[in-house]
Amino acid sequence: MNSSLSIFRKVAVAEGISYLLLLFVAMPLKYFADLPLYVKYTGWAHGLLFVLYAATLVLAWQEQKWKFGKAVLIFLASLLPFMPFVVDRRLKDKRAIN
């Protein structure tokens, strides 16, 4: 059975990929190729993954007994492109995220 940390790491990577697709594929298609439908569906998928990221973060936070500040930093990392991958790497390497 997977721990909540393992599930969180998988969700973090999926959320990070969806964010990059939204920013660097769907948005340019909307504005340069007049294809707004890509933003609609990519944005929907990203929103769902973002909510899942937050929910699995809470579960991992409880299971791992992280300090509140660490959980907040991990949450804030989801708001910046490429940062979910950094979070995943640090959690994998068991390095502290202050």
C-alpha positions in Angstrom: 0.0 0.0 0.0 1.3 3.5 -0.9 1.9 6.0 1.8 0.3 9.4 1.5 3.7 10.8 0.9 4.2 8.6 -2.2 0.8 9.5 -3.5 1.5 13.2 -2.8 4.7 13.0 -4.8 2.9 11.5 -7.8 0.2 14.1 -7.6 2.8 16.9 -7.3 4.5 15.8 -10.5 1.1 15.5 -12.4 0.1 19.0 -11.1 3.4 20.4 -12.2 3.1 18.9 -15.7 -0.5 20.2 -16.1 0.7 23.7 -15.0 3.4 23.7 -17.6 1.0 22.5 -20.3 -1.4 25.2 -19.4 1.2 28.0 -19.4 3.4 26.9 -22.4 1.0 25.0 -24.7 -2.6 25.9 -24.0 -2.2 29.6 -23.4 -0.1 30.2 -26.6 -2.7 28.2 -28.6 -5.4 30.4 -27.2 -3.7 33.7 -28.0 -1.7 32.9 -31.1 -3.8 30.3 -32.8 -7.3 31.4 -31.6 -7.9 28.0 -30.0 -9.4 28.8 -26.5 -10.8 25.3 -26.1 -7.3 24.0 -25.1 -7.2 26.4 -22.2 -10.7 25.3 -21.1 -9.8 21.6 -20.8 -6.2 21.9 -19.7 -7.3 24.5 -17.1 -10.0 22.2 -15.9 -7.5 19.3 -15.5 -5.0 21.5 -13.8 -7.6 22.9 -11.4 -8.6 19.3 -10.4 -5.0 18.3 -9.9 -4.4 21.5 -7.9 -7.2 20.6 -5.5 -5.8 17.0 -5.3 -2.4 18.5 -4.6 -3.8 20.4 -1.7 -5.7 17.5 -0.3 -2.9 15.0 -0.6 -0.5 17.6 1.0 -2.8 17.7 4.0 -2.7 13.9 4.3 1.1 13.8 3.9 1.5 16.6 6.4 -0.4 14.6 9.0 1.3 11.4 8.3 4.8 12.8 8.2 4.2 15.2 11.1 5.7 18.1 9.3 5.8 21.6 10.9 3.2 24.0 9.7 5.8 26.2 7.9 7.1 23.3 5.9 3.5 22.5 4.7 2.9 26.1 3.8 6.1 26.3 1.8 5.2 23.1 -0.1 1.8 24.5 -0.8 3.3 27.8 -2.1 5.6 25.8 -4.3 2.6 24.7 -6.3 2.0 28.3 -7.4 5.3 28.6 -9.3 6.2 26.8 -12.5 8.7 24.0 -12.1 8.6 24.1 -8.2 6.5 21.0 -7.8 9.4 19.1 -9.4 11.8 20.6 -6.9 9.5 19.6 -4.0 9.3 16.0 -5.4 13.1 15.8 -5.7 13.7 17.1 -2.2 11.1 14.8 -0.7 12.6 11.9 -2.7 16.1 12.7 -1.5 14.7 13.3 2.1 16.3 16.7 2.2 14.6 19.2 4.5 12.3 21.8 2.9 12.5 24.7 5.3 
